[in-house]
Amino acid sequence: MAKPSEKQIAARAYKLWEEAGMPKGKDDEFWHAAEQELLKEDKSNPMRTPDTL
């Protein structure tokens, strides 16, 4: 499984932050949530092959 890049995580975290009303001081929470979402997304990808497991 390929780990999401920092750029992918940052983009997703920013979107989550915007959707939450742009609260201050929660950068780490949004970063972690974005990373987990992207990792979960990869695991559920039907295009995965045995080589990428």
C-alpha distances in whole Angstrom, upper triangle without the diagonal:
4,6,9,12,15,17,15,15,19,20,19,20,23,24,23,26,28,28,29,32,31,32,32,31,28,25,23,23,22,19,18,18,16,13,13,14,11,8,10,11,7,8,11,11,13,12,9,10,10,9,5,6
4,6,9,12,14,12,13,16,17,16,18,21,21,22,24,26,26,28,30,29,30,30,29,26,23,21,22,20,17,17,17,15,12,13,13,10,8,11,11,8,10,13,12,15,13,11,12,13,11,8,9
4,6,9,11,10,10,13,15,14,15,18,19,19,21,24,24,25,28,26,27,27,25,22,20,18,18,17,14,13,14,12,9,10,11,8,7,11,11,9,11,14,13,17,16,14,16,16,15,11,12
4,7,8,6,7,10,11,11,12,15,16,16,18,20,21,22,25,23,24,25,23,20,18,16,17,15,12,12,13,10,7,10,10,7,7,11,10,9,12,14,13,17,16,15,17,19,17,14,15
4,5,5,6,9,10,11,12,14,16,17,18,20,21,23,25,23,24,24,23,20,17,16,17,15,12,13,14,11,9,12,13,10,11,14,14,12,15,18,17,20,19,18,20,22,20,16,18
4,5,5,6,9,10,10,12,14,15,16,18,20,21,22,20,21,21,19,17,14,13,15,13,10,11,13,10,9,13,13,11,12,16,16,15,18,20,20,23,22,21,24,25,23,20,21
4,5,5,6,9,10,11,12,14,15,17,18,20,21,19,21,21,20,18,15,15,16,14,11,14,14,11,11,14,14,12,14,17,16,16,19,21,20,23,22,22,24,26,24,21,23
4,5,5,6,9,10,11,12,14,16,17,18,20,19,21,21,21,18,15,15,16,13,10,12,12,9,9,12,11,8,11,14,12,12,16,17,16,20,19,19,22,24,22,19,20
4,5,5,6,8,10,10,12,14,15,16,18,17,18,18,17,15,12,11,12,9,7,9,9,6,6,9,9,7,10,13,12,13,16,17,17,21,21,20,23,25,24,20,21
4,6,5,6,9,10,10,12,14,15,17,14,16,16,15,13,10,11,12,9,7,10,11,8,9,12,12,11,14,16,16,16,19,21,21,24,24,24,27,28,27,24,24
4,6,5,6,9,10,11,13,14,16,14,16,17,17,15,12,14,14,11,9,12,12,9,10,13,12,11,14,16,15,16,19,20,20,23,23,23,26,28,27,24,25
4,5,5,6,9,10,11,12,15,13,15,17,17,14,12,13,12,9,8,10,9,5,8,10,9,8,12,13,12,14,17,17,17,21,21,21,25,27,26,23,23
4,5,5,6,9,10,10,13,11,12,13,13,10,8,9,9,5,5,8,7,5,8,10,10,10,13,15,14,16,19,20,20,24,24,24,28,29,29,25,25
4,5,5,6,9,10,11,9,11,12,13,11,9,11,11,8,8,12,11,9,12,14,13,13,17,18,17,19,22,23,23,26,27,27,30,32,31,28,28
4,5,5,6,9,10,9,12,14,16,13,12,14,13,9,10,13,11,9,12,14,12,13,16,17,16,18,21,21,21,24,25,26,29,32,31,27,28
4,5,5,6,9,9,10,13,14,11,10,12,10,7,9,11,8,7,11,12,11,12,15,16,15,18,20,20,21,24,26,26,29,31,31,28,27
4,5,5,7,5,7,9,11,8,8,11,9,6,9,12,10,10,13,15,14,15,18,19,19,21,23,24,25,28,29,29,33,35,34,30,30
4,5,5,5,8,11,13,12,12,14,13,10,13,15,13,12,16,18,16,17,21,21,20,23,25,25,26,29,30,31,34,36,36,32,33
4,5,7,10,13,15,13,14,16,14,11,14,16,13,12,16,17,15,17,20,20,19,22,24,24,24,28,29,30,33,36,36,32,32
4,6,7,11,13,10,12,14,12,10,13,15,12,13,16,17,16,18,21,20,20,24,25,25,26,29,31,31,35,37,37,33,33
4,6,9,12,11,13,16,14,12,15,17,15,16,19,20,19,21,24,24,24,27,29,28,29,33,34,35,38,40,40,36,36
4,6,10,9,10,13,12,10,13,16,15,15,18,19,19,20,23,24,24,26,29,29,30,33,34,34,38,40,39,36,36
4,7,7,9,12,11,10,13,15,15,15,18,20,19,21,24,24,25,28,29,30,31,35,36,36,39,41,40,37,36
4,6,8,11,11,11,13,16,16,17,19,21,21,23,25,26,27,29,31,32,33,37,37,37,40,42,41,37,37
4,6,8,9,10,12,14,15,16,18,19,20,22,24,25,26,28,30,31,32,36,37,36,39,41,40,36,36
4,6,5,6,9,10,11,12,14,16,17,19,20,21,23,25,26,27,29,33,34,33,36,37,37,33,32
4,5,5,6,9,10,11,12,14,15,17,18,20,21,23,25,26,27,31,32,31,34,35,34,30,30
4,6,5,6,9,10,10,12,14,15,16,18,20,21,23,24,26,30,30,29,32,33,32,28,28
4,5,5,6,9,10,11,12,14,15,16,18,20,21,23,24,28,29,28,31,32,32,28,27
4,5,5,6,8,10,10,12,14,15,16,18,20,21,22,26,27,26,30,31,31,27,26
4,6,5,6,9,10,11,12,14,15,17,19,20,21,25,26,25,28,29,28,24,24
4,5,5,6,9,10,11,12,14,15,17,19,20,24,25,23,26,27,27,23,22
4,5,5,6,9,10,11,12,14,15,17,18,22,23,22,26,27,27,23,22
4,5,5,6,9,10,10,12,14,15,17,20,21,21,24,25,25,21,21
4,5,5,6,9,10,11,13,14,16,19,20,19,22,23,22,18,18
4,5,5,6,8,10,11,12,14,18,19,18,21,22,22,18,17
4,5,5,6,9,10,11,12,16,17,17,20,22,22,18,17
4,5,5,6,9,10,11,14,15,14,18,19,19,15,15
4,5,5,6,9,10,14,15,13,16,17,17,13,12
4,5,5,6,9,12,14,13,16,17,18,14,13
4,5,5,6,10,11,11,15,17,17,14,13
4,5,5,9,9,8,12,13,14,10,10
4,6,8,10,8,11,12,13,10,8
4,6,9,8,12,13,15,12,11
4,5,6,10,12,13,11,11
4,5,8,11,13,11,11
4,6,10,11,10,11
4,7,8,6,7
4,5,5,7
4,5,5
4,6
4
